[in-house]
Amino acid sequence: MGLTYQSTRGGETGVSASMAILQGLAKDGGLFMPTEIPKLDVPMERLSAMTYQETAYEVMKLFLTDYTQEELKSCIARAYDSKFDTEEIAPLAKAEGAYFLELYHGCTIAFKDMALSILPHLMTTAAKKNQVDKEIVILTATSGDTGKAAMAGFADVPGTRIIVFYPKDGVSKVQELQMRTQKGENTSVVAIHGNFDDAQTGVKKLFGDKELEAQLAAKGFQFSSANSINIGRLVPQIVYYVYAYAKLLANEEIKQGEEINVVVPTGNFGNILAAYFAKRMGLPIKNLICASNDNKVLYDFFTTGTYDRKREFILTNSPSMDILISSNLERLIYLSTGCDGAANEALMQELSAKGSYTVTRDMREFMSDFKGGYATQEENAAVIKKMFDRTGYLIDTHTGVAAAVYGQYRAESGDHTKTVIASTASPYKFSNSVMEAIAGPDSVRGRDEFEVVDALSSLSKVAVPKAVEEIRNAPIRHNTECDVDKMKATVKDILECV
Ligand SMILES: *Cc1c(COP(=O)(O)O)cnc(C)c1O
């Protein structure tokens, strides 16, 4: 079988890749990790001549060892096709001395498409391989982008249903409309009266609820997850870092073996963890710069060694990063303990009981290639404007956080290593904030969302993406709302398990 997966909390071992993807979360509440991080086994010169799809195969085959070549190639072909608006899938743009890796060319115009275009195929293939006869219910908490991308992937996929929970006042207007107009008989969208952390904690609780599991099983359902806690999200995200490096080499922007830095606007720590996996696979990455917004829990962690979620949750103009409990950090913590499930579990228990934990000096040393930074909303807006005024290149508010942090990092460290910035969303997904940043508050005052979209397009000369045109006049299909403590009842209601 090759590589297997184990829980970060020590309670489950020897799980195949396909079963880990089907399960989502381990039974002990931990996250699945491969027993080792494999090394890239094709030389960079060969990778530099490959398409995105070919690169995806070379990376993913090393992790998903129980999928046959045919199965994996078929999943890749069906995922990375004309749903993307460019054949490059993840193009690089150079601006102000950095390389922006544009991860928003999929059908919901945020980087979540990079993994969620393929996850439904990986999951239905896994169900077939493992003779699962139950209907798979995808439960997902979203800070705005995962929900839409997951529904776009799972809509009307036979044998699946999907239920998405989003924070009612914690997403942009375009994000909300994208979700509430979602088609598909198997899709459900629920606005919760709480923030993203409430949604994610609630979903994790439902996963651990044995009584609910039994009731669902009796009705022919089993849960899985489309959040980045699912290893089937993480693995496809490694691909674009390898691809970006190979393309920089092909374009003679870097030399063979030259180290680069990577800056990632971070929320749940999934995207940057994928970059770290790429590094561990042998990709020449020096530093991983973790960019946060005002919810700077990760910045504080990397600068002090203490993770402390006991603080005010701030709603910002980069809502997909408004998160205080970064789930995927658990995977790095686990690695930094030398894969000691008990030690990791003790820290996670402390986090849920006390709201904080502190790592040892050795653990900090282990993760010393991660550098934390954060940008305020003002700094974010300023960098978006400066970039646009000087180069005409338009970036969204999440990428703005990364660009601002990159500027600070370069000034403070004097490190001028060539740098890739993960560009995680189309500026049109956050039209109001982007327009306000480049043209001031009067440019958005009293205008509705689509007036701003059109104004942004005439100002920037960047065409309005199809994903935004689609929701302009689409009917609202989803109106469900619930309190945080009613999530279980709402799920049972949707699945008619009452
Ligand atoms: C989800 C998201 C992020 C944060 O990514 P994580 O993997 O959760 O760290 C950043 N930007 C955008 C636009 C996103 O949708």
The ligand as a Tripos MOL2 file, in Angstrom:
@<TRIPOS>MOLECULE
LIG
   15    15     1     0     0
SMALL
NO_CHARGES

@<TRIPOS>ATOM
      1 C1         -9.0730   30.5570    2.8060 C.3       1 LIG1
      2 C2         -8.4040   31.7870    2.3520 C.ar      1 LIG1
      3 C3         -7.1970   32.2250    2.9230 C.ar      1 LIG1
      4 C4         -6.5470   31.5070    4.0750 C.3       1 LIG1
      5 O1         -6.0400   30.2450    3.7120 O.3       1 LIG1
      6 P1         -5.7360   29.1510    4.8450 P.3       1 LIG1
      7 O2         -5.3740   27.9200    4.0950 O.co2     1 LIG1
      8 O3         -7.0060   29.0010    5.6240 O.co2     1 LIG1
      9 O4         -4.6390   29.6810    5.6800 O.co2     1 LIG1
     10 C5         -6.6010   33.3450    2.4020 C.ar      1 LIG1
     11 N1         -7.1700   34.0420    1.3910 N.ar      1 LIG1
     12 C6         -8.3300   33.6520    0.8300 C.ar      1 LIG1
     13 C7         -8.9060   34.4790   -0.2630 C.3       1 LIG1
     14 C8         -8.9830   32.5220    1.2740 C.ar      1 LIG1
     15 O5        -10.1360   32.1360    0.7180 O.3       1 LIG1
@<TRIPOS>BOND
     1     1     2 1
     2     2     3 ar
     3     2    14 ar
     4     3     4 1
     5     3    10 ar
     6     4     5 1
     7     5     6 1
     8     6     7 2
     9     6     8 1
    10     6     9 1
    11    10    11 ar
    12    11    12 ar
    13    12    13 1
    14    12    14 ar
    15    14    15 1
@<TRIPOS>SUBSTRUCTURE
     1 LIG1         1 GROUP 0 **** ****
